[in-house]
């Protein structure tokens, strides 16, 4: 396992969470996104993918 590079994704918030559902706001916050056009690089895990799928209409996702 040493030396293997883990898959990562870059997630960017492109739409506002104002007037969104509380669970959507919580998912965006859980992904580490704070404001519009803010990007974070995360490990591509099933947990992260689940949060991304829940709020996919607010995000852009690209593999790094």
C-alpha positions in Angstrom: 0.0 0.0 0.0 2.9 2.3 0.5 3.4 4.5 -2.5 -0.1 4.3 -3.8 -1.7 7.6 -4.6 -5.3 8.0 -3.4 -7.8 9.4 -5.7 -8.8 13.0 -5.0 -11.6 15.3 -6.2 -11.7 19.1 -6.3 -15.1 20.4 -5.3 -16.2 24.0 -5.9 -19.3 25.7 -4.6 -21.0 27.5 -7.6 -24.5 28.2 -6.2 -25.6 29.7 -3.0 -27.1 27.7 -0.1 -29.4 30.6 0.9 -33.0 29.4 1.1 -31.7 25.8 0.8 -32.6 22.9 3.0 -30.8 22.6 6.3 -29.4 19.1 5.3 -28.0 20.7 2.1 -26.3 23.5 4.0 -24.9 20.9 6.4 -23.5 18.8 3.5 -21.8 21.8 2.0 -20.3 22.8 5.3 -19.2 19.2 5.9 -17.4 19.2 2.6 -15.4 22.2 3.9 -16.9 24.8 1.6 -17.4 28.2 3.1 -18.4 30.7 0.3 -19.1 30.9 -3.4 -16.3 29.8 -5.7 -14.5 28.3 -2.8 -12.7 25.0 -3.8 -11.4 22.2 -1.7 -9.5 19.0 -2.6 -10.9 15.9 -0.9 -10.2 12.2 -0.9 -12.6 10.3 -3.1 -14.4 8.1 -0.5 -18.0 6.8 -0.5 -18.8 9.2 2.4 -17.6 12.2 0.4 -19.3 11.0 -2.8 -22.6 10.7 -0.9 -22.4 14.3 0.3 -21.5 15.4 -3.2 -24.4 13.6 -4.7 -26.9 15.1 -2.2 -25.9 18.7 -3.2 -24.6 18.1 -6.8 -26.8 20.9 -8.1 -24.7 23.4 -6.1 -21.3 22.1 -7.0 -18.8 21.4 -9.7 -16.6 18.3 -9.3 -13.4 17.5 -11.1 -10.9 14.7 -10.5 -7.4 15.8 -9.5 
